[in-house]
Amino acid sequence: MSGDTSSQDGNGKVTRVIRIGTRKSQLARIQTDSVAEQLKGLYPDVRLEIIGMTTTGDKILDTALSKIGEKSLFTKELETALERNEVDLVVHSLKDLPTALPPGFTIGAVLKRENPHDAVVLHPRNLGKSLNSLPDKSENMQRCLSLFSLVSQRGNLNTRLKKLDEKDDFAAIILAAAGLSRMGWESRVGQILDPEDCLYAVGQGALAIEVRARDKDIVEMVSVLHDPETVLRCIAERAFLRQLEGGCSVPVAVHTEVKECQLYLTGAVFSLDGSNSLKDTMQTSVASDSEGEEQVDERSQRVGVTANNVPGPAQDAAEKLGLDMANLLLSKGAKEILTVARQLNDAR
């Protein structure tokens, strides 16, 4: 049974109230407001209430994510509220959600992905330059093989840009292009990093709605927001990450695309300094015939995702692709690279 509430207007009409949990940051609110707007357009008789919360990851800003020792840095408090029926659904950046969710929860919707790539944001003194033209001491992305010095930077987008602009510590910083776009800061993007230059984080650019799995009405309500192509891409990415047992503490990166019913996955693991890496590409068919489209498994989760309106065989193929890619890299020595990366993180 759903834990949502109802309210009564002055005319005695009872209106269903759906409470949406979110982080308090400006970007999180923008993302949540966009989801709420879509839901309101689909369900005009439902009243939506947005409840902001502060997570562990928001509070601890002076420590690298890998050192805090908590897998659900940006989700735990929100999931606690969901468990206690204080909210009915939660909007996340998909890349913040661990590949294994707590019992009783599921991802009820994965929305159409925005640009998943990373972007170079230049210090004002470097406007007009590209990453390749910056000094060797510039900050570069940790997921890419780098000729630059690497500096971990914490904080929300506003804080990171302020640090960049007001200090001379960095020539540039690397941020997710999707977040910059949602904030309306496209003008700050000096360069979009192509997959040949830099892969991206699992789930980056996609929003996810987490719900209680038992609330079938809420699951059905949000499921209409699923974008089938994004679902398949992210299932493959999350399966890849889960099989590698990766997370915030190790550099694991991906690139996915769907072309002519073929799902392509490029996966990679890197040492912390970028000196050692493994990378490969695989593909699988995600085509469904007319009969297959009717055979949707409504009971099955795949890496935390429940997508009743996406053909089950295609989801299975996507998940298998992620597993196969992970196993391929593991057979080539990925476990040793990731083990060393974890040990170096623990020693810091």
C-alpha positions as CSV (number, residue, x, y, z in Angstrom):
1,M,0.0,0.0,0.0
2,S,1.3,3.4,-0.9
3,G,2.2,5.8,1.9
4,D,1.1,8.9,0.1
5,T,-1.6,11.2,1.6
6,S,-4.6,13.2,0.4
7,S,-5.9,16.7,1.0
8,Q,-9.3,18.4,0.6
9,D,-9.9,21.7,-1.1
10,G,-12.5,24.3,-0.2
11,N,-15.1,22.5,-2.4
12,G,-14.7,19.3,-0.6
13,K,-12.7,17.6,-3.4
14,V,-10.2,15.1,-2.2
15,T,-6.8,15.4,-4.0
16,R,-4.1,12.9,-3.8
17,V,-0.7,14.2,-2.5
18,I,2.5,12.7,-3.7
19,R,5.6,13.7,-1.7
20,I,8.9,13.9,-3.7
21,G,12.2,13.7,-1.9
22,T,15.3,15.4,-3.2
23,R,18.7,16.8,-2.2
24,K,18.7,20.6,-1.4
25,S,21.3,21.7,-3.8
26,Q,20.2,24.0,-6.6
27,L,20.9,21.4,-9.3
28,A,19.0,18.7,-7.4
29,R,16.0,21.1,-7.1
30,I,16.1,22.0,-10.8
31,Q,16.2,18.3,-11.7
32,T,13.4,17.5,-9.3
33,D,11.3,20.4,-10.5
34,S,11.6,19.1,-14.1
35,V,10.4,15.6,-13.0
36,A,7.5,17.1,-11.0
37,E,6.5,19.2,-14.0
38,Q,6.3,16.1,-16.2
39,L,4.3,14.2,-13.6
40,K,1.9,17.1,-13.2
41,G,1.4,17.2,-16.9
42,L,0.5,13.5,-16.9
43,Y,-1.5,13.5,-13.7
44,P,-3.1,17.0,-13.3
45,D,-5.3,15.9,-10.4
46,V,-2.4,14.9,-8.2
47,R,-0.8,17.5,-5.9
48,L,3.0,17.2,-5.7
49,E,5.0,18.3,-2.6
50,I,8.8,18.6,-2.8
51,I,10.8,17.8,0.3
52,G,14.5,18.8,0.4
53,M,17.0,17.0,2.5
54,T,20.8,17.1,3.2
55,T,22.8,13.9,2.6
56,T,26.0,12.7,4.0
57,G,27.8,13.6,0.8
58,D,26.5,17.1,1.0
59,K,27.8,17.6,4.6
60,I,31.3,16.2,4.2
61,L,33.1,18.4,1.7
62,D,36.7,18.2,2.8
63,T,37.2,14.4,2.2
64,A,37.4,12.4,-1.0
65,L,34.3,10.3,-1.6
66,S,36.3,7.2,-1.6
67,K,37.6,7.9,1.9
68,I,34.2,8.4,3.6
69,G,33.4,4.7,3.6
70,E,29.7,4.9,2.8
71,K,28.4,3.6,-0.5
72,S,25.2,5.6,-0.4
73,L,26.7,9.1,0.2
74,F,24.0,11.0,-1.7
75,T,21.1,8.7,-1.2
76,K,21.0,7.2,2.3
77,E,19.0,10.0,4.0
78,L,16.5,10.1,1.1
79,E,16.1,6.3,1.2
80,T,15.5,6.4,4.9
81,A,12.7,8.9,4.4
82,L,11.3,6.6,1.7
83,E,11.4,3.7,4.0
84,R,9.6,5.6,6.8
85,N,6.8,6.7,4.3
86,E,7.9,10.3,4.8
87,V,8.2,10.6,1.0
88,D,6.6,8.6,-1.8
89,L,9.4,8.8,-4.4
90,V,12.9,10.2,-4.7
91,V,14.6,11.9,-7.6
92,H,18.3,11.1,-8.1
93,S,21.1,11.6,-10.5
94,L,21.4,7.9,-11.6
95,K,25.2,8.0,-11.2
96,D,24.7,8.6,-7.5
97,L,22.6,5.4,-7.0
98,P,24.6,2.2,-6.1
99,T,24.1,-0.8,-8.4
100,A,22.6,-2.7,-5.5
101,L,19.6,-0.9,-3.8
102,P,18.4,-1.6,-0.3
103,P,15.7,-4.3,0.0
104,G,12.3,-3.1,-0.9
105,F,13.4,-0.3,-3.2
106,T,13.5,-0.1,-7.0
107,I,14.2,2.4,-9.7
108,G,10.8,3.0,-11.2
109,A,11.8,5.3,-14.0
110,V,15.0,6.2,-15.9
111,L,14.4,9.4,-17.8
112,K,15.7,10.3,-21.2
113,R,19.4,10.9,-20.9
114,E,21.0,14.3,-21.5
115,N,24.5,14.6,-22.8
116,P,26.5,12.1,-20.7
117,H,29.9,13.4,-21.5
118,D,32.2,15.5,-19.4
119,A,33.0,19.1,-20.2
120,V,36.0,21.3,-19.7
121,V,35.2,24.5,-17.8
122,L,38.1,27.0,-18.2
123,H,39.4,29.6,-15.7
124,P,38.5,33.0,-17.1
125,R,42.2,33.7,-18.0
126,N,42.1,30.6,-20.3
127,L,38.9,31.4,-22.2
128,G,39.2,30.4,-25.8
129,K,41.7,27.7,-25.2
130,S,41.3,23.9,-25.4
131,L,42.4,21.2,-22.9
132,N,45.4,20.4,-25.1
133,S,46.6,24.0,-25.0
134,L,46.6,24.3,-21.2
135,P,49.8,24.2,-19.1
136,D,51.0,20.8,-18.0
137,K,50.1,21.6,-14.4
138,S,46.4,22.0,-15.2
139,E,43.9,19.8,-13.5
140,N,42.6,16.9,-15.7
141,M,40.0,14.2,-15.4
142,Q,40.9,11.2,-13.4
143,R,39.2,8.8,-15.8
144,C,41.4,9.7,-18.7
145,L,45.0,9.0,-19.4
146,S,46.6,12.3,-18.3
147,L,49.6,14.5,-18.9
148,F,48.3,16.9,-16.2
149,S,48.4,16.9,-12.5
150,L,45.2,15.6,-10.9
151,V,43.4,17.3,-8.1
152,S,40.2,16.0,-6.5
153,Q,37.6,18.7,-6.0
154,R,34.4,18.4,-3.9
155,G,31.3,20.6,-3.6
156,N,28.3,21.4,-5.6
157,L,28.5,23.1,-9.0
158,N,28.1,26.6,-7.6
159,T,31.0,26.0,-5.2
160,R,33.3,24.4,-7.7
161,L,32.8,27.2,-10.3
162,K,33.4,29.9,-7.6
163,K,36.7,28.2,-6.6
164,L,37.7,28.1,-10.2
165,D,36.9,31.7,-10.9
166,E,38.1,33.3,-7.7
167,K,41.4,31.5,-7.3
168,D,44.4,30.7,-9.4
169,D,44.7,27.0,-8.3
170,F,43.2,25.5,-11.4
171,A,43.5,26.3,-15.1
172,A,40.3,24.3,-15.7
173,I,37.9,21.8,-14.0
174,I,36.0,18.9,-15.5
175,L,32.3,18.7,-14.8
176,A,29.4,16.7,-16.2
177,A,27.9,18.5,-19.3
178,A,24.4,17.6,-18.3
179,G,24.6,19.3,-14.9
180,L,26.0,22.5,-16.5
181,S,23.1,22.4,-19.1
182,R,20.5,22.0,-16.4
183,M,21.9,24.9,-14.5
184,G,21.8,27.0,-17.7
185,W,25.6,27.4,-17.8
186,E,26.3,26.1,-21.3
187,S,28.3,29.3,-21.9
188,R,30.9,28.1,-19.4
189,V,31.7,25.0,-21.5
190,G,35.0,25.4,-23.2
191,Q,35.1,21.9,-24.6
192,I,33.0,18.7,-24.6
193,L,35.2,15.6,-24.1
194,D,34.5,13.1,-26.9
195,P,34.5,9.3,-25.9
196,E,37.8,9.0,-27.8
197,D,39.3,11.4,-25.3
198,C,37.4,10.5,-22.1
199,L,34.7,8.0,-21.2
200,Y,32.1,9.0,-18.6
201,A,30.7,7.7,-15.3
202,V,28.1,5.0,-15.2
203,G,24.6,6.5,-15.4
204,Q,25.9,10.0,-16.0
205,G,23.4,12.4,-17.6
206,A,20.3,10.4,-16.6
207,L,17.8,11.0,-13.9
208,A,16.2,8.2,-11.9
209,I,13.1,7.9,-9.7
210,E,13.4,5.6,-6.8
211,V,10.3,4.2,-5.2
212,R,9.1,1.5,-2.8
213,A,8.8,-1.7,-4.8
214,R,5.6,-2.6,-3.0
215,D,3.8,0.6,-4.1
216,K,2.5,-0.8,-7.4
217,D,0.4,2.3,-8.1
218,I,3.5,4.6,-7.7
219,V,5.6,2.3,-9.8
220,E,3.0,2.4,-12.5
221,M,2.6,6.1,-12.2
222,V,6.3,6.9,-12.7
223,S,7.0,4.1,-15.3
224,V,5.6,6.3,-18.1
225,L,8.7,8.5,-17.7
226,H,11.0,5.6,-18.7
227,D,13.0,6.3,-21.9
228,P,13.6,2.8,-23.4
229,E,17.0,3.5,-25.0
230,T,18.3,5.2,-21.8
231,V,17.0,2.2,-19.8
232,L,18.9,-0.3,-21.9
233,R,22.1,1.7,-22.0
234,C,22.1,2.3,-18.2
235,I,21.2,-1.4,-17.4
236,A,24.3,-2.4,-19.4
237,E,26.5,0.2,-17.6
238,R,25.3,-0.6,-14.1
239,A,25.7,-4.4,-14.7
240,F,29.3,-3.7,-15.9
241,L,30.0,-1.6,-12.7
242,R,28.4,-4.1,-10.4
243,Q,30.3,-7.1,-11.8
244,L,33.6,-5.1,-11.3
245,E,32.5,-4.1,-7.8
246,G,33.4,-0.6,-8.7
247,G,32.2,2.7,-7.2
248,C,33.5,6.1,-6.1
249,S,36.8,4.7,-5.0
250,V,38.0,3.4,-8.4
251,P,38.1,4.8,-11.9
252,V,35.6,2.8,-13.9
253,A,34.2,4.5,-17.0
254,V,31.9,3.7,-19.9
255,H,30.4,4.8,-23.2
256,T,27.2,3.3,-24.7
257,E,25.0,3.9,-27.7
258,V,22.2,2.2,-29.6
259,K,22.5,2.1,-33.4
260,E,20.2,0.0,-35.6
261,C,19.0,-2.2,-32.8
262,Q,22.5,-2.9,-31.6
263,L,23.6,-1.8,-28.1
264,Y,27.3,-0.9,-28.0
265,L,29.2,-0.8,-24.7
266,T,32.8,0.5,-24.2
267,G,34.0,-0.2,-20.7
268,A,37.3,0.7,-19.1
269,V,39.2,0.6,-15.8
270,F,42.1,2.8,-14.9
271,S,44.8,3.0,-12.3
272,L,44.6,6.1,-10.1
273,D,47.4,7.9,-12.0
274,G,46.1,6.8,-15.5
275,S,49.4,4.9,-16.2
276,N,47.6,1.5,-16.4
277,S,44.3,0.8,-18.1
278,L,42.1,-1.7,-19.8
279,K,39.5,-0.9,-22.4
280,D,37.3,-2.8,-24.8
281,T,34.0,-2.6,-26.7
282,M,31.3,-5.2,-27.2
283,Q,27.8,-5.1,-28.7
284,T,24.5,-7.1,-28.6
285,S,21.2,-7.0,-30.3
286,V,18.3,-5.3,-28.4
287,A,15.8,-5.8,-31.2
288,S,12.4,-7.2,-30.2
289,D,9.8,-8.8,-32.5
290,S,6.1,-8.2,-32.1
291,E,5.8,-11.3,-29.9
292,G,8.7,-10.3,-27.8
293,E,7.3,-7.0,-27.0
294,E,4.3,-8.6,-25.3
295,Q,6.6,-10.8,-23.2
296,V,7.5,-8.2,-20.6
297,D,8.5,-9.6,-17.2
298,E,6.7,-7.3,-14.7
299,R,8.3,-8.8,-11.7
300,S,11.9,-8.6,-12.5
301,Q,14.5,-6.0,-11.5
302,R,17.7,-5.7,-13.4
303,V,20.5,-3.9,-11.5
304,G,17.8,-2.1,-9.4
305,V,15.7,-1.1,-12.4
306,T,12.0,-2.0,-12.9
307,A,11.0,-1.2,-16.5
308,N,7.7,-2.8,-17.2
309,N,7.2,-1.0,-20.5
310,V,10.6,-2.1,-21.9
311,P,10.7,-5.6,-23.5
312,G,12.2,-8.1,-21.1
313,P,14.5,-9.8,-23.6
314,A,16.1,-6.5,-24.5
315,Q,16.7,-5.8,-20.8
316,D,18.2,-9.2,-20.4
317,A,20.5,-8.7,-23.4
318,A,21.7,-5.3,-22.0
319,E,22.4,-6.8,-18.6
320,K,24.3,-9.7,-20.1
321,L,26.4,-7.2,-22.2
322,G,27.5,-5.4,-19.1
323,L,28.4,-8.6,-17.3
324,D,30.3,-10.0,-20.4
325,M,32.3,-6.7,-20.7
326,A,33.2,-6.8,-17.0
327,N,34.2,-10.4,-17.2
328,L,36.3,-9.7,-20.3
329,L,38.2,-7.0,-18.6
330,L,38.6,-9.1,-15.4
331,S,40.1,-11.9,-17.6
332,K,42.7,-9.3,-18.8
333,G,43.7,-8.2,-15.3
334,A,41.1,-5.6,-14.3
335,K,40.9,-7.1,-10.8
336,E,44.6,-6.3,-10.2
337,I,44.2,-2.7,-11.4
338,L,41.1,-2.1,-9.2
339,T,42.7,-3.8,-6.2
340,V,45.7,-1.6,-6.3
341,A,43.5,1.5,-6.8
342,R,41.5,0.6,-3.7
343,Q,44.7,0.0,-1.7
344,L,46.1,3.4,-2.7
345,N,42.8,5.1,-1.8
346,D,42.8,3.4,1.6
347,A,46.4,4.5,2.2
348,R,45.7,8.2,1.5
